[in-house]
Amino acid sequence: MTTLIQIVTAIALVLSIIVPFGYFFLGEKNKARYTRTVKANCFFFFGTLLVAAVVMLAGTSSVQAATDASNGLATGLGYIAAALVTGISGLGSGIAVASSASAALGAISEDGSLFGKSIIFVAMAEGIALYGLIISFMILGSL
């Protein structure tokens, strides 16, 4: 039964995208029609996702799943930690590169001999993202 539910859900998700935009492309293309199409698309797509989540999560639970709950919680938190490490280090690296690269470009435009010194600071800022990625691989390796 779950395979049938998954197939129907996949078909409903695809149709929730195709039908509103098909409606848009058949008629006159104006802003009001586009807005209605996007609203209908969002409503049907997220509505289908909500119904699919309720149907898929409403299944029966087993005794083995109840006993492995603590192990599943630790694994889930490990995945969240790896995602946070990668995301936050990427965000910090982006902020650091934005400021250091713009300053480096300004310095290079005034004096071309500063290229070697300025590229070191930009590379150090990019290293933050690599360190975060390495730590996330270490976390995932320990799960």
Secondary structure, 3 states (H helix, E strand, C coil): CHHHHHHHHHHHHHHHHHHHHHHHHHCCCCHHHHHHHHHHHHHHHHHHHHHHHHHHHCCCCCHHHHHCHHHHHHHHHHHHHHHHHHHHHHHHHHHHHHHHHHHHHHHHHHCHHHHHHHHHHHHHHHHHHHHHHHHHHHHHHHC
